[in-house]
Amino acid sequence: MSKQSMREEAERLIRETMEKRNLVIKQGTTRIDAVCGKCGAPNRVQAEKGQSRVKFACKECGHKQETL
């Protein structure tokens, strides 16, 4: 099976499932891996649907900042 035929088969199966209403696609929160601008520690922040910038405080030093 070629890649093109596998892609077409997957699209067909998804279309059929969505027509039967068995598959519901939801959009949830986004997880952003941010780096602290002060100490450089990694932080994991969750953003709600539609938000691009989220305010957070660093887990290591407590520095308050926004994600990019």
mmCIF file of the N, C-alpha and C atoms, coordinates in Angstrom:
data_MODEL
# 
_entry.id   MODEL 
# 
loop_
_atom_site.group_PDB 
_atom_site.id 
_atom_site.type_symbol 
_atom_site.label_atom_id 
_atom_site.label_alt_id 
_atom_site.label_comp_id 
_atom_site.label_asym_id 
_atom_site.label_entity_id 
_atom_site.label_seq_id 
_atom_site.pdbx_PDB_ins_code 
_atom_site.Cartn_x 
_atom_site.Cartn_y 
_atom_site.Cartn_z 
_atom_site.occupancy 
_atom_site.B_iso_or_equiv 
_atom_site.pdbx_formal_charge 
_atom_site.auth_seq_id 
_atom_site.auth_comp_id 
_atom_site.auth_asym_id 
_atom_site.auth_atom_id 
_atom_site.pdbx_PDB_model_num 
ATOM 1   N N  . MET A 1 1  ? 0.831   -1.176 0.000  1.00 0.00 ? 1  MET A N  1 
ATOM 2   C CA . MET A 1 1  ? 0.000   0.000  0.000  1.00 0.00 ? 1  MET A CA 1 
ATOM 3   C C  . MET A 1 1  ? 0.883   1.249  0.000  1.00 0.00 ? 1  MET A C  1 
ATOM 4   N N  . SER A 1 2  ? 0.612   2.164  -0.901 1.00 0.00 ? 2  SER A N  1 
ATOM 5   C CA . SER A 1 2  ? 1.410   3.387  -0.961 1.00 0.00 ? 2  SER A CA 1 
ATOM 6   C C  . SER A 1 2  ? 0.928   4.395  0.079  1.00 0.00 ? 2  SER A C  1 
ATOM 7   N N  . LYS A 1 3  ? 1.738   5.396  0.298  1.00 0.00 ? 3  LYS A N  1 
ATOM 8   C CA . LYS A 1 3  ? 1.377   6.412  1.281  1.00 0.00 ? 3  LYS A CA 1 
ATOM 9   C C  . LYS A 1 3  ? 0.102   7.141  0.871  1.00 0.00 ? 3  LYS A C  1 
ATOM 10  N N  . GLN A 1 4  ? -0.032  7.411  -0.425 1.00 0.00 ? 4  GLN A N  1 
ATOM 11  C CA . GLN A 1 4  ? -1.223  8.121  -0.916 1.00 0.00 ? 4  GLN A CA 1 
ATOM 12  C C  . GLN A 1 4  ? -2.487  7.288  -0.671 1.00 0.00 ? 4  GLN A C  1 
ATOM 13  N N  . SER A 1 5  ? -2.437  6.006  -0.938 1.00 0.00 ? 5  SER A N  1 
ATOM 14  C CA . SER A 1 5  ? -3.624  5.164  -0.732 1.00 0.00 ? 5  SER A CA 1 
ATOM 15  C C  . SER A 1 5  ? -3.940  5.016  0.767  1.00 0.00 ? 5  SER A C  1 
ATOM 16  N N  . MET A 1 6  ? -2.905  4.961  1.609  1.00 0.00 ? 6  MET A N  1 
ATOM 17  C CA . MET A 1 6  ? -3.141  4.886  3.057  1.00 0.00 ? 6  MET A CA 1 
ATOM 18  C C  . MET A 1 6  ? -3.784  6.181  3.564  1.00 0.00 ? 6  MET A C  1 
ATOM 19  N N  . ARG A 1 7  ? -3.332  7.324  3.039  1.00 0.00 ? 7  ARG A N  1 
ATOM 20  C CA . ARG A 1 7  ? -3.897  8.612  3.420  1.00 0.00 ? 7  ARG A CA 1 
ATOM 21  C C  . ARG A 1 7  ? -5.368  8.705  3.011  1.00 0.00 ? 7  ARG A C  1 
ATOM 22  N N  . GLU A 1 8  ? -5.665  8.268  1.786  1.00 0.00 ? 8  GLU A N  1 
ATOM 23  C CA . GLU A 1 8  ? -7.053  8.290  1.302  1.00 0.00 ? 8  GLU A CA 1 
ATOM 24  C C  . GLU A 1 8  ? -7.936  7.365  2.138  1.00 0.00 ? 8  GLU A C  1 
ATOM 25  N N  . GLU A 1 9  ? -7.428  6.212  2.509  1.00 0.00 ? 9  GLU A N  1 
ATOM 26  C CA . GLU A 1 9  ? -8.184  5.272  3.332  1.00 0.00 ? 9  GLU A CA 1 
ATOM 27  C C  . GLU A 1 9  ? -8.478  5.860  4.710  1.00 0.00 ? 9  GLU A C  1 
ATOM 28  N N  . ALA A 1 10 ? -7.486  6.509  5.306  1.00 0.00 ? 10 ALA A N  1 
ATOM 29  C CA . ALA A 1 10 ? -7.679  7.129  6.620  1.00 0.00 ? 10 ALA A CA 1 
ATOM 30  C C  . ALA A 1 10 ? -8.707  8.254  6.543  1.00 0.00 ? 10 ALA A C  1 
ATOM 31  N N  . GLU A 1 11 ? -8.632  9.085  5.515  1.00 0.00 ? 11 GLU A N  1 
ATOM 32  C CA . GLU A 1 11 ? -9.601  10.169 5.348  1.00 0.00 ? 11 GLU A CA 1 
ATOM 33  C C  . GLU A 1 11 ? -11.011 9.618  5.148  1.00 0.00 ? 11 GLU A C  1 
ATOM 34  N N  . ARG A 1 12 ? -11.137 8.536  4.393  1.00 0.00 ? 12 ARG A N  1 
ATOM 35  C CA . ARG A 1 12 ? -12.439 7.931  4.161  1.00 0.00 ? 12 ARG A CA 1 
ATOM 36  C C  . ARG A 1 12 ? -13.015 7.398  5.464  1.00 0.00 ? 12 ARG A C  1 
ATOM 37  N N  . LEU A 1 13 ? -12.204 6.730  6.266  1.00 0.00 ? 13 LEU A N  1 
ATOM 38  C CA . LEU A 1 13 ? -12.677 6.191  7.543  1.00 0.00 ? 13 LEU A CA 1 
ATOM 39  C C  . LEU A 1 13 ? -13.106 7.297  8.500  1.00 0.00 ? 13 LEU A C  1 
ATOM 40  N N  . ILE A 1 14 ? -12.350 8.383  8.547  1.00 0.00 ? 14 ILE A N  1 
ATOM 41  C CA . ILE A 1 14 ? -12.714 9.506  9.413  1.00 0.00 ? 14 ILE A CA 1 
ATOM 42  C C  . ILE A 1 14 ? -14.022 10.127 8.961  1.00 0.00 ? 14 ILE A C  1 
ATOM 43  N N  . ARG A 1 15 ? -14.176 10.326 7.641  1.00 0.00 ? 15 ARG A N  1 
ATOM 44  C CA . ARG A 1 15 ? -15.422 10.891 7.111  1.00 0.00 ? 15 ARG A CA 1 
ATOM 45  C C  . ARG A 1 15 ? -16.621 10.021 7.470  1.00 0.00 ? 15 ARG A C  1 
ATOM 46  N N  . GLU A 1 16 ? -16.495 8.701  7.286  1.00 0.00 ? 16 GLU A N  1 
ATOM 47  C CA . GLU A 1 16 ? -17.589 7.780  7.595  1.00 0.00 ? 16 GLU A CA 1 
ATOM 48  C C  . GLU A 1 16 ? -17.937 7.814  9.079  1.00 0.00 ? 16 GLU A C  1 
ATOM 49  N N  . THR A 1 17 ? -16.937 7.859  9.940  1.00 0.00 ? 17 THR A N  1 
ATOM 50  C CA . THR A 1 17 ? -17.172 7.889  11.383 1.00 0.00 ? 17 THR A CA 1 
ATOM 51  C C  . THR A 1 17 ? -17.859 9.183  11.794 1.00 0.00 ? 17 THR A C  1 
ATOM 52  N N  . MET A 1 18 ? -17.443 10.303 11.216 1.00 0.00 ? 18 MET A N  1 
ATOM 53  C CA . MET A 1 18 ? -18.057 11.582 11.553 1.00 0.00 ? 18 MET A CA 1 
ATOM 54  C C  . MET A 1 18 ? -19.506 11.640 11.073 1.00 0.00 ? 18 MET A C  1 
ATOM 55  N N  . GLU A 1 19 ? -19.823 10.991 9.942  1.00 0.00 ? 19 GLU A N  1 
ATOM 56  C CA . GLU A 1 19 ? -21.203 10.956 9.454  1.00 0.00 ? 19 GLU A CA 1 
ATOM 57  C C  . GLU A 1 19 ? -22.102 10.164 10.397 1.00 0.00 ? 19 GLU A C  1 
ATOM 58  N N  . LYS A 1 20 ? -21.544 9.146  11.028 1.00 0.00 ? 20 LYS A N  1 
ATOM 59  C CA . LYS A 1 20 ? -22.320 8.324  11.966 1.00 0.00 ? 20 LYS A CA 1 
ATOM 60  C C  . LYS A 1 20 ? -22.446 9.006  13.326 1.00 0.00 ? 20 LYS A C  1 
ATOM 61  N N  . ARG A 1 21 ? -21.740 10.107 13.535 1.00 0.00 ? 21 ARG A N  1 
ATOM 62  C CA . ARG A 1 21 ? -21.749 10.867 14.793 1.00 0.00 ? 21 ARG A CA 1 
ATOM 63  C C  . ARG A 1 21 ? -21.126 10.083 15.949 1.00 0.00 ? 21 ARG A C  1 
ATOM 64  N N  . ASN A 1 22 ? -20.268 9.148  15.663 1.00 0.00 ? 22 ASN A N  1 
ATOM 65  C CA . ASN A 1 22 ? -19.584 8.400  16.710 1.00 0.00 ? 22 ASN A CA 1 
ATOM 66  C C  . ASN A 1 22 ? -18.325 9.112  17.180 1.00 0.00 ? 22 ASN A C  1 
ATOM 67  N N  . LEU A 1 23 ? -17.824 10.024 16.363 1.00 0.00 ? 23 LEU A N  1 
ATOM 68  C CA . LEU A 1 23 ? -16.569 10.698 16.668 1.00 0.00 ? 23 LEU A CA 1 
ATOM 69  C C  . LEU A 1 23 ? -16.850 12.169 16.940 1.00 0.00 ? 23 LEU A C  1 
ATOM 70  N N  . VAL A 1 24 ? -16.456 12.643 18.108 1.00 0.00 ? 24 VAL A N  1 
ATOM 71  C CA . VAL A 1 24 ? -16.610 14.048 18.462 1.00 0.00 ? 24 VAL A CA 1 
ATOM 72  C C  . VAL A 1 24 ? -15.227 14.625 18.664 1.00 0.00 ? 24 VAL A C  1 
ATOM 73  N N  . ILE A 1 25 ? -14.927 15.706 17.963 1.00 0.00 ? 25 ILE A N  1 
ATOM 74  C CA . ILE A 1 25 ? -13.624 16.342 18.074 1.00 0.00 ? 25 ILE A CA 1 
ATOM 75  C C  . ILE A 1 25 ? -13.777 17.561 18.963 1.00 0.00 ? 25 ILE A C  1 
ATOM 76  N N  . LYS A 1 26 ? -12.982 17.613 20.048 1.00 0.00 ? 26 LYS A N  1 
ATOM 77  C CA . LYS A 1 26 ? -13.037 18.712 20.994 1.00 0.00 ? 26 LYS A CA 1 
ATOM 78  C C  . LYS A 1 26 ? -11.707 19.443 20.986 1.00 0.00 ? 26 LYS A C  1 
ATOM 79  N N  . GLN A 1 27 ? -11.780 20.733 21.214 1.00 0.00 ? 27 GLN A N  1 
ATOM 80  C CA . GLN A 1 27 ? -10.565 21.520 21.341 1.00 0.00 ? 27 GLN A CA 1 
ATOM 81  C C  . GLN A 1 27 ? -10.424 21.911 22.797 1.00 0.00 ? 27 GLN A C  1 
ATOM 82  N N  . GLY A 1 28 ? -9.326  21.546 23.388 1.00 0.00 ? 28 GLY A N  1 
ATOM 83  C CA . GLY A 1 28 ? -9.138  21.793 24.813 1.00 0.00 ? 28 GLY A CA 1 
ATOM 84  C C  . GLY A 1 28 ? -8.032  22.782 25.087 1.00 0.00 ? 28 GLY A C  1 
ATOM 85  N N  . THR A 1 29 ? -7.450  22.674 26.256 1.00 0.00 ? 29 THR A N  1 
ATOM 86  C CA . THR A 1 29 ? -6.380  23.589 26.653 1.00 0.00 ? 29 THR A CA 1 
ATOM 87  C C  . THR A 1 29 ? -5.072  23.207 25.973 1.00 0.00 ? 29 THR A C  1 
ATOM 88  N N  . THR A 1 30 ? -4.209  24.189 25.845 1.00 0.00 ? 30 THR A N  1 
ATOM 89  C CA . THR A 1 30 ? -2.909  23.994 25.209 1.00 0.00 ? 30 THR A CA 1 
ATOM 90  C C  . THR A 1 30 ? -1.831  24.057 26.278 1.00 0.00 ? 30 THR A C  1 
ATOM 91  N N  . ARG A 1 31 ? -0.876  23.167 26.198 1.00 0.00 ? 31 ARG A N  1 
ATOM 92  C CA . ARG A 1 31 ? 0.239   23.160 27.145 1.00 0.00 ? 31 ARG A CA 1 
ATOM 93  C C  . ARG A 1 31 ? 1.437   23.840 26.485 1.00 0.00 ? 31 ARG A C  1 
ATOM 94  N N  . ILE A 1 32 ? 1.984   24.839 27.177 1.00 0.00 ? 32 ILE A N  1 
ATOM 95  C CA . ILE A 1 32 ? 3.121   25.597 26.659 1.00 0.00 ? 32 ILE A CA 1 
ATOM 96  C C  . ILE A 1 32 ? 4.324   25.342 27.555 1.00 0.00 ? 32 ILE A C  1 
ATOM 97  N N  . ASP A 1 33 ? 5.455   24.987 26.949 1.00 0.00 ? 33 ASP A N  1 
ATOM 98  C CA . ASP A 1 33 ? 6.702   24.829 27.698 1.00 0.00 ? 33 ASP A CA 1 
ATOM 99  C C  . ASP A 1 33 ? 7.455   26.152 27.602 1.00 0.00 ? 33 ASP A C  1 
ATOM 100 N N  . ALA A 1 34 ? 7.487   26.890 28.694 1.00 0.00 ? 34 ALA A N  1 
ATOM 101 C CA . ALA A 1 34 ? 8.124   28.212 28.733 1.00 0.00 ? 34 ALA A CA 1 
ATOM 102 C C  . ALA A 1 34 ? 9.390   28.143 29.569 1.00 0.00 ? 34 ALA A C  1 
ATOM 103 N N  . VAL A 1 35 ? 10.312  29.032 29.258 1.00 0.00 ? 35 VAL A N  1 
ATOM 104 C CA . VAL A 1 35 ? 11.570  29.131 30.000 1.00 0.00 ? 35 VAL A CA 1 
ATOM 105 C C  . VAL A 1 35 ? 11.558  30.464 30.740 1.00 0.00 ? 35 VAL A C  1 
ATOM 106 N N  . CYS A 1 36 ? 11.920  30.437 31.999 1.00 0.00 ? 36 CYS A N  1 
ATOM 107 C CA . CYS A 1 36 ? 11.948  31.648 32.823 1.00 0.00 ? 36 CYS A CA 1 
ATOM 108 C C  . CYS A 1 36 ? 12.977  32.624 32.257 1.00 0.00 ? 36 CYS A C  1 
ATOM 109 N N  . GLY A 1 37 ? 12.584  33.885 32.158 1.00 0.00 ? 37 GLY A N  1 
ATOM 110 C CA . GLY A 1 37 ? 13.493  34.911 31.650 1.00 0.00 ? 37 GLY A CA 1 
ATOM 111 C C  . GLY A 1 37 ? 14.543  35.335 32.660 1.00 0.00 ? 37 GLY A C  1 
ATOM 112 N N  . LYS A 1 38 ? 14.325  35.015 33.917 1.00 0.00 ? 38 LYS A N  1 
ATOM 113 C CA . LYS A 1 38 ? 15.255  35.430 34.967 1.00 0.00 ? 38 LYS A CA 1 
ATOM 114 C C  . LYS A 1 38 ? 16.271  34.334 35.288 1.00 0.00 ? 38 LYS A C  1 
ATOM 115 N N  . CYS A 1 39 ? 15.777  33.116 35.611 1.00 0.00 ? 39 CYS A N  1 
ATOM 116 C CA . CYS A 1 39 ? 16.700  32.049 36.041 1.00 0.00 ? 39 CYS A CA 1 
ATOM 117 C C  . CYS A 1 39 ? 16.901  30.957 34.981 1.00 0.00 ? 39 CYS A C  1 
ATOM 118 N N  . GLY A 1 40 ? 16.054  30.908 33.946 1.00 0.00 ? 40 GLY A N  1 
ATOM 119 C CA . GLY A 1 40 ? 16.219  29.924 32.874 1.00 0.00 ? 40 GLY A CA 1 
ATOM 120 C C  . GLY A 1 40 ? 15.609  28.569 33.161 1.00 0.00 ? 40 GLY A C  1 
ATOM 121 N N  . ALA A 1 41 ? 14.815  28.455 34.223 1.00 0.00 ? 41 ALA A N  1 
ATOM 122 C CA . ALA A 1 41 ? 14.198  27.170 34.581 1.00 0.00 ? 41 ALA A CA 1 
ATOM 123 C C  . ALA A 1 41 ? 13.024  26.868 33.636 1.00 0.00 ? 41 ALA A C  1 
ATOM 124 N N  . PRO A 1 42 ? 12.848  25.604 33.288 1.00 0.00 ? 42 PRO A N  1 
ATOM 125 C CA . PRO A 1 42 ? 11.702  25.244 32.440 1.00 0.00 ? 42 PRO A CA 1 
ATOM 126 C C  . PRO A 1 42 ? 10.405  25.258 33.244 1.00 0.00 ? 42 PRO A C  1 
ATOM 127 N N  . ASN A 1 43 ? 9.335   25.749 32.631 1.00 0.00 ? 43 ASN A N  1 
ATOM 128 C CA . ASN A 1 43 ? 8.015   25.798 33.252 1.00 0.00 ? 43 ASN A CA 1 
ATOM 129 C C  . ASN A 1 43 ? 6.993   25.283 32.249 1.00 0.00 ? 43 ASN A C  1 
ATOM 130 N N  . ARG A 1 44 ? 5.994   24.581 32.722 1.00 0.00 ? 44 ARG A N  1 
ATOM 131 C CA . ARG A 1 44 ? 4.918   24.088 31.868 1.00 0.00 ? 44 ARG A CA 1 
ATOM 132 C C  . ARG A 1 44 ? 3.646   24.833 32.260 1.00 0.00 ? 44 ARG A C  1 
ATOM 133 N N  . VAL A 1 45 ? 3.069   25.556 31.291 1.00 0.00 ? 45 VAL A N  1 
ATOM 134 C CA . VAL A 1 45 ? 1.913   26.405 31.539 1.00 0.00 ? 45 VAL A CA 1 
ATOM 135 C C  . VAL A 1 45 ? 0.777   25.951 30.635 1.00 0.00 ? 45 VAL A C  1 
ATOM 136 N N  . GLN A 1 46 ? -0.467  25.984 31.150 1.00 0.00 ? 46 GLN A N  1 
ATOM 137 C CA . GLN A 1 46 ? -1.625  25.634 30.338 1.00 0.00 ? 46 GLN A CA 1 
ATOM 138 C C  . GLN A 1 46 ? -2.362  26.895 29.931 1.00 0.00 ? 46 GLN A C  1 
ATOM 139 N N  . ALA A 1 47 ? -2.705  26.990 28.639 1.00 0.00 ? 47 ALA A N  1 
ATOM 140 C CA . ALA A 1 47 ? -3.433  28.135 28.102 1.00 0.00 ? 47 ALA A CA 1 
ATOM 141 C C  . ALA A 1 47 ? -4.811  27.672 27.660 1.00 0.00 ? 47 ALA A C  1 
ATOM 142 N N  . GLU A 1 48 ? -5.818  28.464 27.957 1.00 0.00 ? 48 GLU A N  1 
ATOM 143 C CA . GLU A 1 48 ? -7.177  28.144 27.531 1.00 0.00 ? 48 GLU A CA 1 
ATOM 144 C C  . GLU A 1 48 ? -7.304  28.345 26.025 1.00 0.00 ? 48 GLU A C  1 
ATOM 145 N N  . LYS A 1 49 ? -8.367  27.813 25.473 1.00 0.00 ? 49 LYS A N  1 
ATOM 146 C CA . LYS A 1 49 ? -8.624  27.903 24.041 1.00 0.00 ? 49 LYS A CA 1 
ATOM 147 C C  . LYS A 1 49 ? -8.728  29.370 23.632 1.00 0.00 ? 49 LYS A C  1 
ATOM 148 N N  . GLY A 1 50 ? -7.996  29.769 22.612 1.00 0.00 ? 50 GLY A N  1 
ATOM 149 C CA . GLY A 1 50 ? -8.047  31.125 22.094 1.00 0.00 ? 50 GLY A CA 1 
ATOM 150 C C  . GLY A 1 50 ? -7.019  32.077 22.680 1.00 0.00 ? 50 GLY A C  1 
ATOM 151 N N  . GLN A 1 51 ? -6.294  31.670 23.710 1.00 0.00 ? 51 GLN A N  1 
ATOM 152 C CA . GLN A 1 51 ? -5.284  32.540 24.315 1.00 0.00 ? 51 GLN A CA 1 
ATOM 153 C C  . GLN A 1 51 ? -3.915  32.235 23.732 1.00 0.00 ? 51 GLN A C  1 
ATOM 154 N N  . SER A 1 52 ? -3.159  33.293 23.442 1.00 0.00 ? 52 SER A N  1 
ATOM 155 C CA . SER A 1 52 ? -1.797  33.086 22.946 1.00 0.00 ? 52 SER A CA 1 
ATOM 156 C C  . SER A 1 52 ? -0.751  33.465 23.989 1.00 0.00 ? 52 SER A C  1 
ATOM 157 N N  . ARG A 1 53 ? -1.101  34.384 24.891 1.00 0.00 ? 53 ARG A N  1 
ATOM 158 C CA . ARG A 1 53 ? -0.173  34.796 25.949 1.00 0.00 ? 53 ARG A CA 1 
ATOM 159 C C  . ARG A 1 53 ? -0.812  34.502 27.298 1.00 0.00 ? 53 ARG A C  1 
ATOM 160 N N  . VAL A 1 54 ? -0.046  33.879 28.193 1.00 0.00 ? 54 VAL A N  1 
ATOM 161 C CA . VAL A 1 54 ? -0.557  33.496 29.506 1.00 0.00 ? 54 VAL A CA 1 
ATOM 162 C C  . VAL A 1 54 ? 0.401   34.008 30.571 1.00 0.00 ? 54 VAL A C  1 
ATOM 163 N N  . LYS A 1 55 ? -0.141  34.619 31.622 1.00 0.00 ? 55 LYS A N  1 
ATOM 164 C CA . LYS A 1 55 ? 0.690   35.066 32.739 1.00 0.00 ? 55 LYS A CA 1 
ATOM 165 C C  . LYS A 1 55 ? 0.969   33.882 33.656 1.00 0.00 ? 55 LYS A C  1 
ATOM 166 N N  . PHE A 1 56 ? 2.214   33.798 34.137 1.00 0.00 ? 56 PHE A N  1 
ATOM 167 C CA . PHE A 1 56 ? 2.592   32.725 35.050 1.00 0.00 ? 56 PHE A CA 1 
ATOM 168 C C  . PHE A 1 56 ? 3.734   33.180 35.931 1.00 0.00 ? 56 PHE A C  1 
ATOM 169 N N  . ALA A 1 57 ? 3.938   32.461 37.025 1.00 0.00 ? 57 ALA A N  1 
ATOM 170 C CA . ALA A 1 57 ? 5.067   32.712 37.922 1.00 0.00 ? 57 ALA A CA 1 
ATOM 171 C C  . ALA A 1 57 ? 5.998   31.502 37.839 1.00 0.00 ? 57 ALA A C  1 
ATOM 172 N N  . CYS A 1 58 ? 7.285   31.752 37.792 1.00 0.00 ? 58 CYS A N  1 
ATOM 173 C CA . CYS A 1 58 ? 8.282   30.685 37.690 1.00 0.00 ? 58 CYS A CA 1 
ATOM 174 C C  . CYS A 1 58 ? 8.207   29.778 38.921 1.00 0.00 ? 58 CYS A C  1 
ATOM 175 N N  . LYS A 1 59 ? 8.341   28.488 38.700 1.00 0.00 ? 59 LYS A N  1 
ATOM 176 C CA . LYS A 1 59 ? 8.298   27.520 39.800 1.00 0.00 ? 59 LYS A CA 1 
ATOM 177 C C  . LYS A 1 59 ? 9.548   27.591 40.674 1.00 0.00 ? 59 LYS A C  1 
ATOM 178 N N  . GLU A 1 60 ? 10.660  28.001 40.089 1.00 0.00 ? 60 GLU A N  1 
ATOM 179 C CA . GLU A 1 60 ? 11.928  28.034 40.827 1.00 0.00 ? 60 GLU A CA 1 
ATOM 180 C C  . GLU A 1 60 ? 12.111  29.339 41.612 1.00 0.00 ? 60 GLU A C  1 
ATOM 181 N N  . CYS A 1 61 ? 12.011  30.473 40.899 1.00 0.00 ? 61 CYS A N  1 
ATOM 182 C CA . CYS A 1 61 ? 12.335  31.751 41.545 1.00 0.00 ? 61 CYS A CA 1 
ATOM 183 C C  . CYS A 1 61 ? 11.112  32.621 41.833 1.00 0.00 ? 61 CYS A C  1 
ATOM 184 N N  . GLY A 1 62 ? 9.944   32.280 41.287 1.00 0.00 ? 62 GLY A N  1 
ATOM 185 C CA . GLY A 1 62 ? 8.726   33.033 41.547 1.00 0.00 ? 62 GLY A CA 1 
ATOM 186 C C  . GLY A 1 62 ? 8.574   34.298 40.711 1.00 0.00 ? 62 GLY A C  1 
ATOM 187 N N  . HIS A 1 63 ? 9.443   34.506 39.723 1.00 0.00 ? 63 HIS A N  1 
ATOM 188 C CA . HIS A 1 63 ? 9.394   35.682 38.856 1.00 0.00 ? 63 HIS A CA 1 
ATOM 189 C C  . HIS A 1 63 ? 8.116   35.664 38.018 1.00 0.00 ? 63 HIS A C  1 
ATOM 190 N N  . LYS A 1 64 ? 7.317   36.749 38.080 1.00 0.00 ? 64 LYS A N  1 
ATOM 191 C CA . LYS A 1 64 ? 6.060   36.821 37.333 1.00 0.00 ? 64 LYS A CA 1 
ATOM 192 C C  . LYS A 1 64 ? 6.333   37.318 35.922 1.00 0.00 ? 64 LYS A C  1 
ATOM 193 N N  . GLN A 1 65 ? 5.753   36.628 34.915 1.00 0.00 ? 65 GLN A N  1 
ATOM 194 C CA . GLN A 1 65 ? 6.009   36.941 33.514 1.00 0.00 ? 65 GLN A CA 1 
ATOM 195 C C  . GLN A 1 65 ? 4.878   36.422 32.631 1.00 0.00 ? 65 GLN A C  1 
ATOM 196 N N  . GLU A 1 66 ? 4.997   36.617 31.307 1.00 0.00 ? 66 GLU A N  1 
ATOM 197 C CA . GLU A 1 66 ? 4.021   36.142 30.335 1.00 0.00 ? 66 GLU A CA 1 
ATOM 198 C C  . GLU A 1 66 ? 4.717   35.276 29.313 1.00 0.00 ? 66 GLU A C  1 
ATOM 199 N N  . THR A 1 67 ? 3.971   34.309 28.782 1.00 0.00 ? 67 THR A N  1 
ATOM 200 C CA . THR A 1 67 ? 4.523   33.463 27.722 1.00 0.00 ? 67 THR A CA 1 
ATOM 201 C C  . THR A 1 67 ? 4.516   34.246 26.416 1.00 0.00 ? 67 THR A C  1 
ATOM 202 N N  . LEU A 1 68 ? 5.302   33.836 25.468 1.00 0.00 ? 68 LEU A N  1 
ATOM 203 C CA . LEU A 1 68 ? 5.325   34.462 24.154 1.00 0.00 ? 68 LEU A CA 1 
ATOM 204 C C  . LEU A 1 68 ? 4.443   33.754 23.183 1.00 0.00 ? 68 LEU A C  1 
# 
